[in-house]
Amino acid sequence: MNAPVEQPLTFHPPSDDGGLAKRLRAAVRGDVLFDRASRGRYATDASIYQVMPVGVLVPASDDDVRAAFEICGELGVPMLARGAGSSQCGQTVGACLVVDHTKHLNRVLDYDAHAQTVVVEPGVVLDALNTWLRPHGVWFPVDVSTSAQATLGGMAGNNSCGSRSIAYGNMVHNVEAIDAMLADGTDARFGPEPAMEASAPRVRELVAGLRAIGERERDEIAEKVPRVLRRVGGYNIDVFNPQSERPYTRDGSVNYAHLLVGSEGTLGVITEVTLRLHPQPEAVSAAICMLCAAIRLVKTLSRTIAVYSSGPVTPSRCQTPCRSWWPNDSHSRAVSTSTERPHSSSSESSPVTTR
Ligand SMILES: Cc1cc2nc3c(=O)[nH]c(=O)nc-3n(C[C@H](O)[C@H](O)[C@H](O)COP(=O)(O)OP(=O)(O)OC[C@H]3O[C@@H](n4cnc5c(N)ncnc54)[C@H](O)[C@@H]3O)c2cc1C
């Protein structure tokens, strides 16, 4: 293995904040936290990285974010949007002004029972949203393990996937529109292509530019973007010619919100997300299978999915169990439970949990 190369890291800006805290306090209603203890708290997230931010803004409204954009733009201070900070690759730490959406920007703004959509602010936590939706008989099924902390803004930011993504897809498959504030302070709504025609000239210009790049690079994108269901690394540059096994939209049309999904806050700060909802499952069944050999697990999984796919119940969740759960003996063991809907089973029990 090669020895690590020493690379000097230059963080921007230098220790003096250039009057940022003072100007922010004069301009916003939310909390402006520049003390060492607060900065220390926001220097970490769920990753292994630790970077002290210049300061923290906890905005009380979108106007606060807009004011921060203006001031940071003038002073040359980068801004970083943050939800629960449960990303694991250091996305929410940096030498910048961290903007925490969780405290105040956490309202459900609109629910459309007919269209089965809901509009939320970025700081709404997934579990809170699903609790809110429960009486309506619908849910948002991108069920990340950190559902008690993860925010919809952060989930859109990193194109989160839940354990049920084989049935429901990831965020990119379930976001209908995104309202965002761009670096120059422009407010824009990104959604289905036809709706973009009503946008402001600046946004139409951006969209036309994106379309042109998509068409120019069409072949390259088709060749290089992996054709996998759960692709969450980087921008969805294949939005004009999707390479995902699951189309991003039901009819294969282009939705510009999908370019912001997975962009990790680099294209704009999300102020509202419109999500597609799904009916709550009528029944829940679970099957747990303990196998000693990985190859048997793979074979059983593929057979089970085939069984389910041909019947009325389809699997929505597949998870490989923790190794420490595996039995010590050389025989495979299986447990299967179900409620309401009976289903067929192969000779080896199913390792699939279905909701
Ligand atoms: C134990 C553990 C289990 C996990 N399990 C899963 C899992 O099952 N599936 C999965 O997909 N992930 C999983 N994760 C990763 C992470 O928890 C999820 O992706 C989660 O949904 C991220 O939400 P968050 O609110 O913490 O986002 P954050 O980490 O705060 O932010 C995510 C990204 O979005 C950006 N962002 C945040 N808010 C905005 C905004 N308003 N506008 C623009 N950009 C914004 C941030 O800058 C960042 O780039 C797991 C993490 C841990 C630690």
The ligand as an SDF file (V2000), in Angstrom:
LIG
                    3D

 53 58  0  0  0  0  0  0  0  0999 V2000
  -26.6990    4.3170   11.3020 C   0  0  0  0  0  0  0  0  0  0  0  0
  -27.0580    4.9380    9.9700 C   0  0  0  0  0  0  0  0  0  0  0  0
  -27.9430    4.2760    9.1560 C   0  0  0  0  0  0  0  0  0  0  0  0
  -28.2940    4.8520    7.9210 C   0  0  0  0  0  0  0  0  0  0  0  0
  -29.1700    4.1790    7.1090 N   0  0  0  0  0  0  0  0  0  0  0  0
  -29.4750    4.6920    5.9090 C   0  0  0  0  0  0  0  0  0  0  0  0
  -30.3910    4.0180    5.0470 C   0  0  0  0  0  0  0  0  0  0  0  0
  -30.9650    3.0050    5.4070 O   0  0  0  0  0  0  0  0  0  0  0  0
  -30.6110    4.5450    3.8150 N   0  0  0  0  0  0  0  0  0  0  0  0
  -29.9990    5.6930    3.4150 C   0  0  0  0  0  0  0  0  0  0  0  0
  -30.2210    6.1460    2.2990 O   0  0  0  0  0  0  0  0  0  0  0  0
  -29.1680    6.3810    4.2170 N   0  0  0  0  0  0  0  0  0  0  0  0
  -28.8920    5.9010    5.4520 C   0  0  0  0  0  0  0  0  0  0  0  0
  -28.0490    6.6020    6.2690 N   0  0  0  0  0  0  0  0  0  0  0  0
  -27.5180    7.8900    5.8540 C   0  0  0  0  0  0  0  0  0  0  0  0
  -28.4070    9.0570    6.3390 C   0  0  0  0  0  0  0  0  0  0  0  0
  -28.9020    8.8270    7.6330 O   0  0  0  0  0  0  0  0  0  0  0  0
  -29.6140    9.2620    5.4570 C   0  0  0  0  0  0  0  0  0  0  0  0
  -29.2040    9.3840    4.1250 O   0  0  0  0  0  0  0  0  0  0  0  0
  -30.4860   10.4470    5.8760 C   0  0  0  0  0  0  0  0  0  0  0  0
  -31.6550   10.3940    5.1060 O   0  0  0  0  0  0  0  0  0  0  0  0
  -29.8770   11.7980    5.6830 C   0  0  0  0  0  0  0  0  0  0  0  0
  -30.7700   12.7760    6.2230 O   0  0  0  0  0  0  0  0  0  0  0  0
  -30.2260   13.9920    7.0790 P   0  0  0  0  0  0  0  0  0  0  0  0
  -31.3610   14.8570    7.4780 O   0  0  0  0  0  0  0  0  0  0  0  0
  -29.3350   13.5060    8.1750 O   0  0  0  0  0  0  0  0  0  0  0  0
  -29.3510   14.7420    5.9840 O   0  0  0  0  0  0  0  0  0  0  0  0
  -27.9770   15.4750    6.1790 P   0  0  0  0  0  0  0  0  0  0  0  0
  -26.9090   14.4580    6.4490 O   0  0  0  0  0  0  0  0  0  0  0  0
  -28.0950   16.5870    7.1470 O   0  0  0  0  0  0  0  0  0  0  0  0
  -27.7880   16.0790    4.7250 O   0  0  0  0  0  0  0  0  0  0  0  0
  -27.6510   15.2590    3.5850 C   0  0  0  0  0  0  0  0  0  0  0  0
  -27.2230   16.1020    2.3910 C   0  0  0  0  0  0  0  0  0  0  0  0
  -28.2960   16.9590    2.0270 O   0  0  0  0  0  0  0  0  0  0  0  0
  -27.8670   18.3070    2.0560 C   0  0  0  0  0  0  0  0  0  0  0  0
  -28.9770   19.1050    2.5680 N   0  0  0  0  0  0  0  0  0  0  0  0
  -29.5530   19.0670    3.7880 C   0  0  0  0  0  0  0  0  0  0  0  0
  -30.5450   19.9430    3.8590 N   0  0  0  0  0  0  0  0  0  0  0  0
  -30.6160   20.5740    2.6600 C   0  0  0  0  0  0  0  0  0  0  0  0
  -31.4030   21.6150    2.1300 C   0  0  0  0  0  0  0  0  0  0  0  0
  -32.3470   22.2190    2.8220 N   0  0  0  0  0  0  0  0  0  0  0  0
  -31.1570   22.0110    0.8580 N   0  0  0  0  0  0  0  0  0  0  0  0
  -30.1880   21.4310    0.1170 C   0  0  0  0  0  0  0  0  0  0  0  0
  -29.4070   20.4590    0.5710 N   0  0  0  0  0  0  0  0  0  0  0  0
  -29.6130   20.0280    1.8300 C   0  0  0  0  0  0  0  0  0  0  0  0
  -26.6540   18.3610    2.9580 C   0  0  0  0  0  0  0  0  0  0  0  0
  -25.8010   19.4330    2.6370 O   0  0  0  0  0  0  0  0  0  0  0  0
  -26.0160   17.0060    2.6550 C   0  0  0  0  0  0  0  0  0  0  0  0
  -25.2370   17.0880    1.4940 O   0  0  0  0  0  0  0  0  0  0  0  0
  -27.7070    6.0770    7.5140 C   0  0  0  0  0  0  0  0  0  0  0  0
  -26.8320    6.7460    8.3680 C   0  0  0  0  0  0  0  0  0  0  0  0
  -26.5100    6.1900    9.5850 C   0  0  0  0  0  0  0  0  0  0  0  0
  -25.5760    6.9430   10.4860 C   0  0  0  0  0  0  0  0  0  0  0  0
  1  2  1  0
  2  3  1  0
  2 52  2  0
  3  4  2  0
  4  5  1  0
  4 50  1  0
  5  6  2  0
  6  7  1  0
  6 13  1  0
  7  8  2  0
  7  9  1  0
  9 10  1  0
 10 11  2  0
 10 12  1  0
 12 13  2  0
 13 14  1  0
 14 15  1  0
 14 50  1  0
 15 16  1  0
 16 17  1  0
 16 18  1  0
 18 19  1  0
 18 20  1  0
 20 21  1  0
 20 22  1  0
 22 23  1  0
 23 24  1  0
 24 25  2  0
 24 26  1  0
 24 27  1  0
 27 28  1  0
 28 29  2  0
 28 30  1  0
 28 31  1  0
 31 32  1  0
 32 33  1  0
 33 34  1  0
 33 48  1  0
 34 35  1  0
 35 36  1  0
 35 46  1  0
 36 37  1  0
 36 45  1  0
 37 38  2  0
 38 39  1  0
 39 40  1  0
 39 45  2  0
 40 41  1  0
 40 42  2  0
 42 43  1  0
 43 44  2  0
 44 45  1  0
 46 47  1  0
 46 48  1  0
 48 49  1  0
 50 51  2  0
 51 52  1  0
 52 53  1  0
M  END
$$$$
